[in-house]
Amino acid sequence: MITSNIDRMKTADNTTLTEKYTMATAWEYIDYKINNIEHSYKNLRHDYKKSLISTLFPSGFIWNYPGLTFPKLNPLFKRL
């Protein structure tokens, strides 16, 4: 998606946009958002929050008395 948007911007007449939004800046933005996931989550609309939670925890949350079990984190978000 990012690559196609950058390709689309490259065909646009406005070269300022293509200079500002490169693949490197896109990855920096994504890295920042993931590294600051709590802040990113707080600033999302409700429907996007649900999507983010579903992406982070694809198995969902399981109720186990007296509370939730620890959900399994999507491997894409695990630190190496």
DSSP file (Angstrom, degrees, kcal/mol; ACC not computed):
  #  RESIDUE AA STRUCTURE BP1 BP2  ACC     N-H-->O    O-->H-N    N-H-->O    O-->H-N    TCO  KAPPA ALPHA  PHI   PSI    X-CA   Y-CA   Z-CA
    1    1 A M     >        0   0    0      0, 0.0     4,-2.2     0, 0.0     5,-0.2   0.000 360.0 360.0 360.0 -45.2    0.0    0.0    0.0
    2    2 A I  H  >  +     0   0    0      1,-0.2     4,-2.5     2,-0.2     5,-0.2   0.929 360.0  49.5 -64.2 -44.6    2.8    2.4    0.9
    3    3 A T  H  > S+     0   0    0      1,-0.2     4,-2.6     2,-0.2    -1,-0.2   0.909 110.9  49.1 -62.1 -42.3    4.7    1.6   -2.2
    4    4 A S  H  > S+     0   0    0      1,-0.2     4,-2.3     2,-0.2    -1,-0.2   0.880 111.1  50.2 -66.7 -36.1    1.7    2.1   -4.5
    5    5 A N  H  X S+     0   0    0     -4,-2.2     4,-2.3     2,-0.2    -1,-0.2   0.895 111.3  48.4 -67.2 -39.1    0.9    5.4   -2.8
    6    6 A I  H  X S+     0   0    0     -4,-2.5     4,-2.1     2,-0.2    -2,-0.2   0.920 111.6  49.9 -65.8 -42.6    4.5    6.6   -3.3
    7    7 A D  H  X S+     0   0    0     -4,-2.6     4,-1.2     1,-0.2    -2,-0.2   0.901 110.7  50.4 -60.8 -40.4    4.4    5.5   -6.9
    8    8 A R  H  X S+     0   0    0     -4,-2.3     4,-0.6     1,-0.2     3,-0.3   0.899 110.3  49.4 -63.9 -40.5    1.1    7.4   -7.3
    9    9 A M  H >< S+     0   0    0     -4,-2.3     3,-0.8     1,-0.2     9,-0.3   0.843 103.5  60.6 -68.2 -32.5    2.7   10.5   -5.8
   10   10 A K  H 3< S+     0   0    0     -4,-2.1    -1,-0.2     1,-0.3    -2,-0.2   0.834 103.5  50.9 -63.8 -31.2    5.7   10.2   -8.1
   11   11 A T  H 3< S+     0   0    0     -4,-1.2    -1,-0.3    -3,-0.3    -2,-0.2   0.638  93.0  97.4 -81.0 -12.9    3.4   10.6  -11.1
   12   12 A A  S << S-     0   0    0     -3,-0.8     6,-0.1    -4,-0.6    -3,-0.0  -0.326  81.9-124.1 -71.5 158.7    1.8   13.7   -9.6
   13   13 A D  S    S+     0   0    0      1,-0.1     2,-1.1     2,-0.0    -1,-0.1   0.738  89.3  90.5 -74.6 -23.2    3.0   17.1  -10.7
   14   14 A N    >>  +     0   0    0      1,-0.2     4,-1.0    -5,-0.1     3,-0.6  -0.627  50.3 179.1 -82.2  98.8    3.9   18.2   -7.2
   15   15 A T  H 3> S+     0   0    0     -2,-1.1     4,-1.8     1,-0.2     5,-0.2   0.701  74.5  72.3 -73.5 -18.2    7.5   17.2   -6.6
   16   16 A T  H 3> S+     0   0    0      1,-0.2     4,-1.9     2,-0.2    -1,-0.2   0.898  96.7  50.7 -62.2 -39.4    7.5   18.6   -3.1
   17   17 A L  H <> S+     0   0    0     -3,-0.6     4,-3.0     1,-0.2    -1,-0.2   0.918 109.2  49.0 -64.2 -44.1    5.3   15.7   -2.0
   18   18 A T  H  < S+     0   0    0     -4,-1.0    -1,-0.2    -9,-0.3    -2,-0.2   0.811 112.1  49.3 -69.4 -27.1    7.5   13.1   -3.5
   19   19 A E  H  < S+     0   0    0     -4,-1.8    -1,-0.2     1,-0.1     3,-0.2   0.846 116.0  43.3 -75.0 -34.0   10.5   14.7   -1.8
   20   20 A K  H  < S+     0   0    0     -4,-1.9     2,-0.9     1,-0.2    -2,-0.2   0.899 114.2  49.4 -77.7 -42.3    8.7   14.8    1.5
   21   21 A Y  S  < S+     0   0    0     -4,-3.0    -1,-0.2    -5,-0.2     2,-0.2  -0.781  72.3 153.9-107.6  90.8    7.2   11.4    1.5
   22   22 A T     >  -     0   0    0     -2,-0.9     4,-2.1    -3,-0.2     5,-0.2  -0.556  60.1-100.8-104.0 173.8    9.8    8.8    0.6
   23   23 A M  H  > S+     0   0    0      1,-0.2     4,-2.3     2,-0.2     5,-0.2   0.884 123.8  54.6 -61.7 -38.0    9.9    5.1    1.6
   24   24 A A  H  > S+     0   0    0      1,-0.2     4,-2.1     2,-0.2    -1,-0.2   0.913 108.9  46.2 -64.2 -42.9   12.4    6.0    4.3
   25   25 A T  H  > S+     0   0    0      2,-0.2     4,-2.2     1,-0.2    -1,-0.2   0.857 110.7  53.9 -69.6 -32.9   10.0    8.6    5.9
   26   26 A A  H  X S+     0   0    0     -4,-2.1     4,-2.3     2,-0.2    -2,-0.2   0.927 110.3  46.0 -64.9 -43.9    7.1    6.2    5.6
   27   27 A W  H  X S+     0   0    0     -4,-2.3     4,-2.8     2,-0.2    -2,-0.2   0.874 110.7  53.4 -66.8 -36.6    9.1    3.5    7.5
   28   28 A E  H  X S+     0   0    0     -4,-2.1     4,-2.5     2,-0.2    -1,-0.2   0.916 109.8  48.7 -61.3 -42.6   10.1    6.0   10.1
   29   29 A Y  H  X S+     0   0    0     -4,-2.2     4,-2.4     2,-0.2    -2,-0.2   0.930 113.3  46.0 -63.2 -46.6    6.5    7.0   10.6
   30   30 A I  H  X S+     0   0    0     -4,-2.3     4,-2.4     1,-0.2     5,-0.2   0.920 112.7  50.4 -62.6 -44.6    5.4    3.4   11.0
   31   31 A D  H  X S+     0   0    0     -4,-2.8     4,-2.6     1,-0.2    -1,-0.2   0.904 110.7  49.7 -60.3 -42.6    8.3    2.6   13.3
   32   32 A Y  H  X S+     0   0    0     -4,-2.5     4,-1.4     1,-0.2    -2,-0.2   0.935 111.1  48.9 -61.8 -46.8    7.4    5.6   15.5
   33   33 A K  H  < S+     0   0    0     -4,-2.4     7,-0.3     1,-0.2    -2,-0.2   0.892 114.3  45.1 -62.4 -40.9    3.7    4.6   15.6
   34   34 A I  H >< S+     0   0    0     -4,-2.4     3,-1.2     1,-0.2    -1,-0.2   0.907 112.4  50.3 -70.7 -41.5    4.6    1.0   16.6
   35   35 A N  H 3< S+     0   0    0     -4,-2.6    -1,-0.2     1,-0.3    -2,-0.2   0.722 118.5  39.9 -69.5 -19.5    7.1    2.1   19.2
   36   36 A N  T 3X S+     0   0    0     -4,-1.4     4,-2.5    -5,-0.2     3,-0.3  -0.302  75.4 144.6-119.0  45.6    4.6    4.5   20.7
   37   37 A I  H <>  +     0   0    0     -3,-1.2     4,-2.8     1,-0.2     5,-0.2   0.820  66.9  55.9 -60.0 -35.4    1.6    2.1   20.4
   38   38 A E  H  > S+     0   0    0      2,-0.2     4,-2.1     1,-0.2    -1,-0.2   0.940 111.8  42.8 -63.9 -45.8   -0.1    3.3   23.6
   39   39 A H  H  > S+     0   0    0     -3,-0.3     4,-1.2     2,-0.2    -2,-0.2   0.912 114.7  51.0 -65.0 -42.1   -0.1    6.9   22.5
   40   40 A S  H  < S+     0   0    0     -4,-2.5     3,-0.4    -7,-0.3     4,-0.3   0.912 109.9  50.5 -61.0 -42.9   -1.2    5.9   19.0
   41   41 A Y  H >< S+     0   0    0     -4,-2.8     3,-1.6     1,-0.2    -1,-0.2   0.913 106.1  54.7 -62.2 -44.6   -4.0    3.8   20.5
   42   42 A K  H 3< S+     0   0    0     -4,-2.1    -1,-0.2     1,-0.3    -2,-0.2   0.796 109.0  48.9 -61.6 -28.3   -5.3    6.6   22.7
   43   43 A N  T 3< S+     0   0    0     -4,-1.2    -1,-0.3    -3,-0.4    -2,-0.2   0.371  91.5 102.4 -95.4   4.7   -5.6    8.9   19.6
   44   44 A L  S <  S-     0   0    0     -3,-1.6     2,-0.1    -4,-0.3    -3,-0.0  -0.530  77.5-107.3 -86.6 154.1   -7.5    6.5   17.4
   45   45 A R     >  -     0   0    0     -2,-0.2     4,-2.0     1,-0.1     3,-0.4  -0.407  40.2-104.1 -68.6 157.7  -11.2    6.5   16.6
   46   46 A H  H  > S+     0   0    0      1,-0.2     4,-1.9     2,-0.2     5,-0.2   0.885 119.9  50.2 -55.2 -46.2  -13.2    3.8   18.3
   47   47 A D  H  > S+     0   0    0      1,-0.2     4,-1.4     2,-0.2    -1,-0.2   0.843 111.4  49.3 -66.3 -31.5  -13.6    1.6   15.2
   48   48 A Y  H  > S+     0   0    0     -3,-0.4     4,-2.5     2,-0.2    -1,-0.2   0.828 105.6  58.0 -73.4 -31.7   -9.8    1.8   14.4
   49   49 A K  H  X S+     0   0    0     -4,-2.0     4,-2.7     2,-0.2     5,-0.2   0.926 105.3  50.1 -61.4 -43.9   -9.1    0.9   18.0
   50   50 A K  H  X S+     0   0    0     -4,-1.9     4,-2.2     1,-0.2    -1,-0.2   0.897 111.0  49.2 -61.3 -40.6  -11.0   -2.4   17.5
   51   51 A S  H  X S+     0   0    0     -4,-1.4     4,-1.9     2,-0.2    -1,-0.2   0.903 111.3  49.0 -65.8 -41.2   -9.1   -3.1   14.3
   52   52 A L  H  X S+     0   0    0     -4,-2.5     4,-2.8     2,-0.2     5,-0.2   0.932 111.1  49.0 -64.9 -45.3   -5.7   -2.4   16.1
   53   53 A I  H  X S+     0   0    0     -4,-2.7     4,-2.8     1,-0.2    -1,-0.2   0.905 111.2  50.9 -60.3 -41.6   -6.6   -4.7   19.0
   54   54 A S  H  < S+     0   0    0     -4,-2.2    -1,-0.2    -5,-0.2    -2,-0.2   0.847 112.3  47.2 -65.1 -33.5   -7.7   -7.4   16.5
   55   55 A T  H  < S+     0   0    0     -4,-1.9    -2,-0.2    -5,-0.2    -1,-0.2   0.905 115.4  44.1 -73.2 -42.3   -4.4   -7.1   14.7
   56   56 A L  H  < S+     0   0    0     -4,-2.8    18,-3.2     1,-0.3    -2,-0.2   0.902 128.6  26.9 -68.2 -41.3   -2.3   -7.1   17.8
   57   57 A F    ><  +     0   0    0     -4,-2.8     3,-1.9    -5,-0.2    -1,-0.3  -0.700  67.4 172.4-125.0  77.1   -4.2  -10.0   19.4
   58   58 A P  T 3  S+     0   0    0      0, 0.0    -1,-0.1     0, 0.0    15,-0.1   0.735  79.6  56.1 -62.9 -23.1   -5.7  -12.1   16.6
   59   59 A S  T 3  S-     0   0    0     13,-0.5    14,-0.1     1,-0.2    -5,-0.1   0.577 104.7-140.3 -82.9  -8.8   -6.9  -14.9   19.0
   60   60 A G    <   -     0   0    0     -3,-1.9     2,-0.4    12,-0.2    12,-0.3  -0.252  31.0 -52.9  80.1-172.2   -8.9  -12.3   21.0
   61   61 A F        -     0   0    0     10,-0.1     2,-0.5    -3,-0.1     9,-0.1  -0.832  47.0-149.9-104.8 142.9   -9.2  -12.2   24.7
   62   62 A I        -     0   0    0     -2,-0.4     7,-2.6     7,-0.4     2,-0.5  -0.957  11.3-135.2-118.4 126.4  -10.3  -15.1   26.8
   63   63 A W  E     +A   68   0A   0     -2,-0.5     2,-0.4     5,-0.2     5,-0.2  -0.672  30.3 168.9 -79.8 125.2  -12.2  -14.7   30.0
   64   64 A N  E >   -A   67   0A   0      3,-3.2     3,-3.0    -2,-0.5    -2,-0.0  -0.933  46.7 -74.0-139.6 112.2  -10.8  -17.0   32.7
   65   65 A Y  T 3  S+     0   0    0     -2,-0.4     3,-0.0     1,-0.4    -2,-0.0  -0.151 119.6  20.6 -48.2 130.0  -12.1  -16.4   36.3
   66   66 A P  T 3  S-     0   0    0      0, 0.0    -1,-0.4     0, 0.0     2,-0.3  -0.911 132.6 -33.6 -99.2  17.0  -11.1  -14.1   37.9
   67   67 A G  E <  S-A   64   0A   0     -3,-3.0    -3,-3.2    -5,-0.1     2,-0.2  -0.886  83.3 -36.8-168.2-160.6  -10.0  -12.1   34.8
   68   68 A L  E     -A   63   0A   0     -2,-0.3    -5,-0.2    -5,-0.2     2,-0.2  -0.529  50.2-128.2 -80.5 144.7   -8.6  -12.2   31.4
   69   69 A T        -     0   0    0     -7,-2.6    -7,-0.4    -2,-0.2    -1,-0.1  -0.493  43.2 -85.9 -80.1 163.2   -5.9  -14.7   30.4
   70   70 A F        -     0   0    0     -2,-0.2    -1,-0.1    -9,-0.1     2,-0.0  -0.600  50.1-133.8 -71.9 119.1   -2.9  -13.2   28.7
   71   71 A P        -     0   0    0      0, 0.0     2,-0.5     0, 0.0   -10,-0.1  -0.358  20.3-105.5 -73.1 155.1   -3.7  -13.0   25.0
   72   72 A K        -     0   0    0    -12,-0.3   -13,-0.5   -15,-0.1     2,-0.3  -0.698  34.6-131.5 -82.6 127.4   -1.2  -14.2   22.4
   73   73 A L        -     0   0    0     -2,-0.5   -16,-0.2   -16,-0.1   -17,-0.1  -0.571  26.9-101.9 -79.9 138.4    0.5  -11.3   20.6
   74   74 A N    >   -     0   0    0    -18,-3.2     3,-2.3    -2,-0.3     4,-0.3  -0.392  30.1-127.6 -56.2 129.2    0.7  -11.4   16.8
   75   75 A P  G >  S+     0   0    0      0, 0.0     3,-1.2     0, 0.0    -1,-0.2   0.749 104.8  70.4 -55.9 -25.0    4.2  -12.5   15.9
   76   76 A L  G 3  S+     0   0    0      1,-0.2    -2,-0.1   -20,-0.0   -20,-0.1   0.765 101.5  45.4 -62.9 -23.3    4.6   -9.4   13.7
   77   77 A F  G <  S+     0   0    0     -3,-2.3     2,-0.3   -21,-0.1    -1,-0.2   0.380  86.7 109.4-104.4   3.5    4.7   -7.2   16.8
   78   78 A K  S <  S-     0   0    0     -3,-1.2     2,-0.2    -4,-0.3    -4,-0.0  -0.603  71.3-119.8 -79.7 139.6    7.1   -9.3   18.9
   79   79 A R              0   0    0     -2,-0.3    -2,-0.1     1,-0.1    -1,-0.1  -0.515 360.0 360.0 -75.0 144.8   10.5   -7.8   19.4
   80   80 A L              0   0    0     -2,-0.2    -1,-0.1     0, 0.0    -2,-0.0   0.462 360.0 360.0 -75.8 360.0   13.5   -9.8   18.1
